[in-house]
Amino acid sequence: MSKLNQNYTALQNEDEPFSITIRKLVKKYDEKVSLELSNLPINKYFYVLFLISNRELISQQCIADCLQIDKAAIKRIVDYLCKSKQVVRRKHPDDKRMYLLSPTTQGKLSAKKIHQSYKNLNNVLFKNVSSKEKEMLEKVLQKMELNLNAL
């Protein structure tokens, strides 16, 4: 085994923060989604398009709040989705400071494929996991979130 591989193995054996374990899983999940959706006219921000397409109209701020990202980040994401002809952005008729988002026809078609990809991947992810285990996982994650919120 090379020195570099020994160092890598040693790093993996150290006590990692739990967030790293979760990040690795999320990264693999996102890579699989991107691979499955490589034929779409967009190559990122699938979940944002998915959220937008599941609402009649939704504000840019609502998406930012949901994803816990700042206004500048959501603006860049929405700019990309608009440029890719997946989403339309327009000013709120009653509040000129607010922008409303809606999917285009192409965006709705992309969102259906994204939804199917999530369903397929979730089935793979939870293969050999019983419904009781899945329920337990959800409860444990909720407790962990509560514990962190208490800090």
TORKOL-4160 file (C-alpha; in steps of 0.2 Angstrom, whole numbers, padded with zeros to 4 digits, m for minus):
151
<pt num="1" X="0000" Y="0000" Z="0000"/>
<pt num="2" X="0007" Y="0017" Z="m0005"/>
<pt num="3" X="0011" Y="0030" Z="0008"/>
<pt num="4" X="m0004" Y="0041" Z="0001"/>
<pt num="5" X="m0016" Y="0027" Z="0003"/>
<pt num="6" X="m0010" Y="0023" Z="0020"/>
<pt num="7" X="m0013" Y="0041" Z="0025"/>
<pt num="8" X="m0030" Y="0041" Z="0017"/>
<pt num="9" X="m0035" Y="0025" Z="0027"/>
<pt num="10" X="m0029" Y="0032" Z="0043"/>
<pt num="11" X="m0040" Y="0048" Z="0040"/>
<pt num="12" X="m0055" Y="0037" Z="0037"/>
<pt num="13" X="m0052" Y="0028" Z="0053"/>
<pt num="14" X="m0052" Y="0043" Z="0064"/>
<pt num="15" X="m0068" Y="0048" Z="0073"/>
<pt num="16" X="m0076" Y="0059" Z="0059"/>
<pt num="17" X="m0090" Y="0071" Z="0064"/>
<pt num="18" X="m0107" Y="0064" Z="0060"/>
<pt num="19" X="m0110" Y="0078" Z="0047"/>
<pt num="20" X="m0096" Y="0071" Z="0036"/>
<pt num="21" X="m0105" Y="0054" Z="0036"/>
<pt num="22" X="m0121" Y="0062" Z="0031"/>
<pt num="23" X="m0112" Y="0073" Z="0018"/>
<pt num="24" X="m0104" Y="0058" Z="0010"/>
<pt num="25" X="m0121" Y="0050" Z="0008"/>
<pt num="26" X="m0128" Y="0066" Z="0001"/>
<pt num="27" X="m0114" Y="0068" Z="m0011"/>
<pt num="28" X="m0116" Y="0050" Z="m0018"/>
<pt num="29" X="m0135" Y="0053" Z="m0019"/>
<pt num="30" X="m0133" Y="0069" Z="m0029"/>
<pt num="31" X="m0120" Y="0061" Z="m0040"/>
<pt num="32" X="m0133" Y="0047" Z="m0044"/>
<pt num="33" X="m0147" Y="0059" Z="m0047"/>
<pt num="34" X="m0135" Y="0070" Z="m0059"/>
<pt num="35" X="m0130" Y="0054" Z="m0069"/>
<pt num="36" X="m0148" Y="0049" Z="m0071"/>
<pt num="37" X="m0154" Y="0066" Z="m0076"/>
<pt num="38" X="m0139" Y="0070" Z="m0088"/>
<pt num="39" X="m0151" Y="0071" Z="m0102"/>
<pt num="40" X="m0160" Y="0086" Z="m0095"/>
<pt num="41" X="m0156" Y="0104" Z="m0101"/>
<pt num="42" X="m0150" Y="0108" Z="m0083"/>
<pt num="43" X="m0136" Y="0100" Z="m0074"/>
<pt num="44" X="m0139" Y="0106" Z="m0056"/>
<pt num="45" X="m0152" Y="0113" Z="m0045"/>
<pt num="46" X="m0164" Y="0099" Z="m0048"/>
<pt num="47" X="m0172" Y="0100" Z="m0031"/>
<pt num="48" X="m0175" Y="0119" Z="m0033"/>
<pt num="49" X="m0184" Y="0115" Z="m0049"/>
<pt num="50" X="m0194" Y="0101" Z="m0041"/>
<pt num="51" X="m0200" Y="0113" Z="m0027"/>
<pt num="52" X="m0205" Y="0126" Z="m0039"/>
<pt num="53" X="m0214" Y="0114" Z="m0050"/>
<pt num="54" X="m0224" Y="0107" Z="m0035"/>
<pt num="55" X="m0232" Y="0124" Z="m0032"/>
<pt num="56" X="m0244" Y="0135" Z="m0043"/>
<pt num="57" X="m0233" Y="0150" Z="m0038"/>
<pt num="58" X="m0220" Y="0152" Z="m0025"/>
<pt num="59" X="m0209" Y="0166" Z="m0020"/>
<pt num="60" X="m0190" Y="0167" Z="m0022"/>
<pt num="61" X="m0189" Y="0170" Z="m0003"/>
<pt num="62" X="m0200" Y="0155" Z="0001"/>
<pt num="63" X="m0187" Y="0144" Z="m0008"/>
<pt num="64" X="m0173" Y="0153" Z="0000"/>
<pt num="65" X="m0181" Y="0150" Z="0017"/>
<pt num="66" X="m0185" Y="0132" Z="0014"/>
<pt num="67" X="m0167" Y="0128" Z="0008"/>
<pt num="68" X="m0159" Y="0139" Z="0021"/>
<pt num="69" X="m0149" Y="0149" Z="0009"/>
<pt num="70" X="m0146" Y="0168" Z="0007"/>
<pt num="71" X="m0155" Y="0179" Z="m0006"/>
<pt num="72" X="m0139" Y="0181" Z="m0017"/>
<pt num="73" X="m0138" Y="0162" Z="m0018"/>
<pt num="74" X="m0156" Y="0159" Z="m0023"/>
<pt num="75" X="m0155" Y="0173" Z="m0035"/>
<pt num="76" X="m0140" Y="0165" Z="m0044"/>
<pt num="77" X="m0150" Y="0148" Z="m0044"/>
<pt num="78" X="m0166" Y="0156" Z="m0051"/>
<pt num="79" X="m0156" Y="0166" Z="m0064"/>
<pt num="80" X="m0148" Y="0149" Z="m0070"/>
<pt num="81" X="m0165" Y="0141" Z="m0071"/>
<pt num="82" X="m0173" Y="0156" Z="m0080"/>
<pt num="83" X="m0158" Y="0156" Z="m0092"/>
<pt num="84" X="m0161" Y="0137" Z="m0095"/>
<pt num="85" X="m0180" Y="0141" Z="m0099"/>
<pt num="86" X="m0185" Y="0130" Z="m0084"/>
<pt num="87" X="m0193" Y="0144" Z="m0073"/>
<pt num="88" X="m0201" Y="0161" Z="m0076"/>
<pt num="89" X="m0198" Y="0174" Z="m0063"/>
<pt num="90" X="m0210" Y="0189" Z="m0061"/>
<pt num="91" X="m0214" Y="0203" Z="m0049"/>
<pt num="92" X="m0228" Y="0200" Z="m0036"/>
<pt num="93" X="m0243" Y="0211" Z="m0042"/>
<pt num="94" X="m0245" Y="0217" Z="m0024"/>
<pt num="95" X="m0228" Y="0218" Z="m0017"/>
<pt num="96" X="m0215" Y="0224" Z="m0030"/>
<pt num="97" X="m0201" Y="0218" Z="m0018"/>
<pt num="98" X="m0206" Y="0200" Z="m0020"/>
<pt num="99" X="m0203" Y="0189" Z="m0035"/>
<pt num="100" X="m0214" Y="0174" Z="m0039"/>
<pt num="101" X="m0208" Y="0159" Z="m0048"/>
<pt num="102" X="m0217" Y="0146" Z="m0059"/>
<pt num="103" X="m0211" Y="0132" Z="m0070"/>
<pt num="104" X="m0211" Y="0134" Z="m0089"/>
<pt num="105" X="m0219" Y="0119" Z="m0099"/>
<pt num="106" X="m0201" Y="0113" Z="m0101"/>
<pt num="107" X="m0198" Y="0115" Z="m0083"/>
<pt num="108" X="m0213" Y="0105" Z="m0079"/>
<pt num="109" X="m0207" Y="0091" Z="m0090"/>
<pt num="110" X="m0190" Y="0091" Z="m0082"/>
<pt num="111" X="m0198" Y="0091" Z="m0065"/>
<pt num="112" X="m0207" Y="0075" Z="m0069"/>
<pt num="113" X="m0191" Y="0067" Z="m0073"/>
<pt num="114" X="m0183" Y="0074" Z="m0057"/>
<pt num="115" X="m0197" Y="0067" Z="m0047"/>
<pt num="116" X="m0196" Y="0050" Z="m0055"/>
<pt num="117" X="m0177" Y="0050" Z="m0052"/>
<pt num="118" X="m0179" Y="0054" Z="m0034"/>
<pt num="119" X="m0192" Y="0040" Z="m0032"/>
<pt num="120" X="m0181" Y="0027" Z="m0041"/>
<pt num="121" X="m0166" Y="0032" Z="m0031"/>
<pt num="122" X="m0175" Y="0032" Z="m0014"/>
<pt num="123" X="m0181" Y="0014" Z="m0018"/>
<pt num="124" X="m0163" Y="0009" Z="m0021"/>
<pt num="125" X="m0157" Y="0019" Z="m0005"/>
<pt num="126" X="m0170" Y="0010" Z="0006"/>
<pt num="127" X="m0168" Y="m0007" Z="m0002"/>
<pt num="128" X="m0167" Y="m0020" Z="0012"/>
<pt num="129" X="m0172" Y="m0007" Z="0025"/>
<pt num="130" X="m0189" Y="m0012" Z="0033"/>
<pt num="131" X="m0202" Y="0001" Z="0036"/>
<pt num="132" X="m0199" Y="0000" Z="0054"/>
<pt num="133" X="m0181" Y="0004" Z="0052"/>
<pt num="134" X="m0185" Y="0018" Z="0040"/>
<pt num="135" X="m0197" Y="0025" Z="0053"/>
<pt num="136" X="m0184" Y="0023" Z="0067"/>
<pt num="137" X="m0171" Y="0033" Z="0056"/>
<pt num="138" X="m0183" Y="0047" Z="0054"/>
<pt num="139" X="m0186" Y="0048" Z="0073"/>
<pt num="140" X="m0167" Y="0047" Z="0076"/>
<pt num="141" X="m0164" Y="0061" Z="0064"/>
<pt num="142" X="m0178" Y="0072" Z="0071"/>
<pt num="143" X="m0171" Y="0069" Z="0089"/>
<pt num="144" X="m0153" Y="0074" Z="0083"/>
<pt num="145" X="m0160" Y="0090" Z="0075"/>
<pt num="146" X="m0169" Y="0094" Z="0091"/>
<pt num="147" X="m0153" Y="0091" Z="0101"/>
<pt num="148" X="m0143" Y="0103" Z="0089"/>
<pt num="149" X="m0157" Y="0116" Z="0090"/>
<pt num="150" X="m0156" Y="0116" Z="0109"/>
<pt num="151" X="m0138" Y="0122" Z="0108"/>
